C-alpha cells in the first residue's frame, strides 16, 4: 500500500476482530477519558518505540477526534514502513456513536 485508506467504524471493527492494531493520536487526557478498547496511545515521546515494536505487515488503524489529523498520521506511518494503514472516518466521535460498548477508560 502506498497510500493510507479511509474506513468507517464498521469496517474498522471488522478489521479489529481479524487482528488489526489500532492507534489513538489524541491528547493524553482524551485517551484516558475514553478510547477504542486495545488502542495504543501515540505521542511524540513514544512514537519511535511503537514503530520499533510493531508488526509492520499487520493492518494498523489510526484515529483522532474527528478523522482529520489521523489522515496525516496514517500517511506518516506508511512512510515509516507500515504496509497497511487506515484512517478512521469520523474519528473517535464516530466510533463512540457506533460502538459505545467497545470503548475503554483508564
N, C-alpha and C positions, 0 to 999 in steps of 0.2 A: 504494500500500500504506500503510495507516495503522497497522498493527502488524507487527512482525517475525514471521517464521515459523521454526519449528524444522525442521531437516533432519538426516538421518543421514549418515554418512560416504559411503555410495554415492551418495546424491543430490548431496552436495557435490562429489564427484569428477566427476560428470556435468556439473555447473554449471561447474566449473573448466575442463573440456575445451571448454566453449562460451564461455569468456572471462570468467567471473566473477572478481572480485577477492577476495582473502582477507586478513584482518587478524588478527594474533595479539595478544592483550591480556595475555599472561602476563608475568612479570618478565623482565628482560633476560638473566639467566643461563639461565633455562629456554629462552628463544628461541634463544640461541646454542648450547645443547646439542643441540637438535633442534626443527624446525618444519616446517610444511607447505611444500613447495617453492613458492617465489614469494610467500610471505606477507610482508606489510608488518608491521613490529613497531610497535605503537601504545603510546605512553606519554604522560603529560600534556604533556611538553615538545614533542612533535612532532604532537600530535593536530590542532591547527588547520591546520598545514602540510599534513597528509594530507587533511583535508577540503577545503582550498582547491584542491589539485591533483587531486582525484578527479573521475571522471565520475559525477555524482550519479544518472544514469539507469541505470548499469550495476549488475547484481546484486553485492552485497557479502556475503561470508560472514565471520562473526566467530566466533572460538573462544578458549577459555581452557583451563584444566586439565581440567575435568570437565563443562563445559557449563552452569554456573550463572551465573557472572559475565558470560558472554557475552550472556546474555539482557538484562540491564540495559544493557550496552554497545550491543547491537543497537537497543534502543528509543531510547537517547540519539542514535545516529547517524541514525535515522529522523527524530527531532526536529530534526536539523541539516541536513536537506534531502535525504538519500539516499532514493531511491524504493523500492528493493527490498533489504531487509536480512534476512539469515538467520543464526540461531544454530545452531552445530553441536552436535547432541545428543551428549553424552558427551565433548565437547571433544577436545583433542589426544590424550588417552588412547585414545579410541575410534578416532580417525584412525590412530594409530600401530599399533594392533592390526589394523586393516583393511588399511591401505596402508603397511606399513613401508618399502617401496621408494620411496615418494613423499615421504620425509622428507629434509630437508637439515640440515646442521650448518654453523655459521660458525666 
